[in-house]
């Protein structure tokens, strides 16, 4: 752990400062794109609707195993090779630079901020276009309040699985840990859906993603609650109350924790019934405040998010310092 904490600290600092540079994406794409290509190929080759449910589940589990091995083995070999061949002061920054491609602190902030800017610049249609980039629900069914709620919900949920969870698994296992987590999360986003095609084949991916996100979802709620102490217009007491009352009522075993914390901190109601495509999904409300979210609430959520990221960074830095004394 003492080796991986400095690696994580470096990765978080690099990603917060630079994100994933556009020239690098243009040249080699992104590791998640590579993972997605492998998942797509396995889905096309192994997921045949004519097979019995049991065989499709087994093939989906095998596909998840292939994916995890495809990222863990090279990442572990690279990490071990650099740590053995180079002094730690050189190997760790190199590993941190590689790991920095996998958290999403900066990109998540920018995508959610684009929703606020779209609403401010182009009204409801601009907000709908921007929010369609980060949520799966039908944007044509959303009014301005629903656009703002959807963006805030995405910010909260993705803070957990796009920022806190990669950090947790990087701290636990270094580059192989964060790479394996990102692969599992990408598999869940692609095939972990309750659709006729993926309900059986994606069963293992969905269950595995639920398991590996469990610790991070609780930490994300804690970071949001602590951030509320330092965010004007937010309340840590409200965050804690909403988490205790509502988090376990969410249809997801993990998303309710950061969403309830965000809702309670901002005095809003989040989640609740919503429409994905043409399907209405019934879900419990998180928080007991206003459902009519506004652009100002979205801006407050972004301020809260920035402070939550800073708290995580400070805690990691404190642990690094504690382990070196």
N, C-alpha and C positions, 0 to 999 in steps of 0.2 A: 504493500500500500504506500509506503514512504517513497518508493520510486514513481508510482503512478500519480500521486497528488501533484508534484511539480509538472508532470506532463500535462495533466488536466488544467492546471492554472495557466500554463503557456497556451494551450489550445483555446481556452475561453478568451484570453486576452487578444490573441491573434484574430479569432473570429469576430469578436466585438469591434475590433479596429478596422478590419479589412473585409469581413464577409467572405464570400467566395468570388474572387475577381472575375469579371466578365471575360477578359482575354483568356484566362485559364479555362473557363467553361467553353469558350469557342474552340479552343485548341483540343481539349481532351474530354469535354463534357464534365459530368460530376459523378462521383462514386455511386450515388443513388440511381443515376441513369443506368450505370452498368449493372447494378443489382436488379433494377427493373427489367432490363433486357433479359437477364437469366430467368427471372420469375415468369416473364411472358413466354419465353421459349418452353419452359417446363409445363406451363399451363396448356399451351397449344399441343404439346406432344403427349402429355399424360392424362389430361382431364377430358375424358370422352363421356358425353352424356349417356351413352348406351350402357355403360358399366353400372353394376349394382352400387348402392350407396356405400356399402362397406369397403369395396375395392377403391372407390373414389376417395374415401377418407384415407385409406392406406397409402394411396399414391400421393395424396396431398401431404401427408406426413413425411413420405420419402422425399418429396420435392423440397420441403422445408429443411430437411437434414442436408440435402445436397447443397442448398443455398448457404446454410450456416458453415458447412465445411469449406465451401468455395471462398468464403471471406475470412474465416478464422485461421485456416492453415497458412495462407500467405502473410496475413497480418502478424501472426505469432512468429513466423520465420523472420520477417523483416524486423520486428521488435527485438527478438533475441540476437539477430545478427548485428544490428546497430549497437546494442548495449554491450556486446562482447568485443566488437571491433574498434569501438571509439570510446573515449572517456565520456563520463556521464554528462559533463558540461556541454559537450557537443552532440551526443546522441539524443538527449532529451529535447533540445530545441527542434531537431529534425523530426522526431516523433510527434512533437506538439504541432508542428506545421502540417503534418499529415492528418492528425486527429482533428485539426481545426476545420477541416472540410465537412465535418459531420454534425456538430451542433447547429442550431438555426436561430441564434439570438438576434442577429442583425436582420436576416431576411424576413423572419416573422414580423419584427417590428415594422419593416418597410412595407410589407404587404398589407398589414392592418392600417398603417398610416395612409396608404393609398386609398382605402375606403373612405376615410374622413375627408381626404383631399378631393376625391371624386364627388362626394356629396356636396362639398362646399363649392366646387368649381362647376359641376354639370348637373347638380340636383339629383333626383331619385335615379335617373337612368345611369348617371356616372357612378353612383354608389352601387347600383345593381351590377354593373360591369365589373367593378373592382372586387366586390364581395364574391362574385362567381369564381374568382381565381383561388379562393381559399376555403370555400364550403361546398358541400355536395347538394345542398337543397336548391329547389327551383327558384331562381332569383325573380322571375316574373310574378311570383306570389307575394313578394315582400314589399311592404311599405317602408317609409324611412325609418320608423322605429324598429321594424324587424330587421332591416339591413344593419342598423347599429348593434342590435342584440346579437345577430349572427356573427358579426366581426368580433365582438367582445367575447362571445363563447369560444370562437376559434382561437383567439389570443390566449384565453385561459387554458383550454385543452392542449393546445400545441406548446404552451410554456412547459407543461408537464412532459409530453412525449417528444417534443422537439428540442428541448433545452435541458430540463432537469434529468430526464432519464438517460440521455447520452452522457451527461456528466457523471451520473451515478455509476454507470457501467464502465466508464473510462477510469474512474477512481478505483473500481474493483479489479479490473483486469487489463488496463492500459489499452493499447491500440486494438488488440483482438476483441476486447470487451465492447468498446464503442462501435466497432465495425459490425460485430454480431448483432448488437442491439438494433443498429440502423437497418440491417438486412431484415430482421424479424419485423420491425415496424413497417418497412416498405412492403413486405409480403402481406401483412395484414391490410394495408391500404389498397392493395391491388386485388387480392383474392379472398380476404376475410369478410366477405359480405354474405348476408342471408338472401341470396338470389338463387334461382334454379341452377345456374351454372356453378356457383361457388359455395353453396351452403355445405356440401359434403367435402369437396376438394379443398376448400379453404378453412375447414374446421380446425385443423391442427394449428395453422398460422394464427387464427383468431384467438384460440385458447392460449397459445404460447405468448402472444403479444399481451394478453390480459395479465399473465403471470409476471412477465418481466417489467411491466409498467406499474405494478402494484406499489413498490416502495417509492418510486418517483412521484406518483400521484399524491401520496401523503406528504412528501417533502415539498412539493409544489404548493399545496395548500398552506403549509407552514410558512414558506417564503413569502407568499402573498399576504398572509396575516401580519408578518413582521414588517413587510414593506408598507402596509397600511398605517403603521405607527409613524412613518416618516412622510406620508403623502397627504397633502392638504385635500380635504374633501373626501377622505376615505376613513374607515373605522375598523380597527383590528377586532374590536368586540363584536361588531356585526359579522365580520368574516368568520370568527370562531363559532358564533351562534348558528349561522347558516350551515357550516360544515357539520356540526354536531347533529343538526336536525334533518338536513336534506341530502347530504352527500350519498348516503346508502340508498336513497330512493331513486337515483338516476338509473336509467336502463343499462348504462355502462358501469362495470365494477370500478372503474378508475376515473372517468371523465367528471363524475359528480364532485370529486374533491376539489380540484382547482376551480371548476365552474361555480360551486357553492361559495368558495372563499371569495372569488371575484365578485359575485352577486352581492354577498353580504357586506363586503368592504365598500362597495359603491352605492349601496342602497337600491339595488335593482332586483328584478326577477329575470332569470335566464333559463334557458332550456325550454321546457314545456312542450306542447304539441307543435309540430312543424312538418313541412312537406318536402320530401326528397323525390325529385322527378314528379310523378303523379301519385305517389304514395304518402298518405298522412301517417306520421309516426306519433303515437301518444307517449308522452313522457312527463315526469313530475317537474314542477317548477323548482328551481333553485333560488333561494332567497325569497323575501316577502315584501320587497320594495316596489318601485315603479316598473311596469312592463314597457312603458312608453319611453324607451331609451332615446337619447338625443346625441347629436354630434359632440356636444360638450362632454357627455358621458364617455364616448369613445376616446376622446382626448385624455380624460382622467384615467381611463383604463390603461392607456399607453404609458402615462406617467407612473402608474402603479407597477406596470410590467418592467419598466426600466429600473425601478428601485428593487424589485424582486430579483432581477438578474444581478444587480450590484450586490445584493445581500448574499446570493449564492457565491459570487466571486470573492467577497470578503471572507466568508466562512472557509472556502477552500484555501485562500491565502493564509488565514489564521492556522489552519491545520498544517499547512506546509511549514510555517514558522515554528509551530509547536513540535513538529517531528525533527526539526534541525537543531533545536536547542539541547 
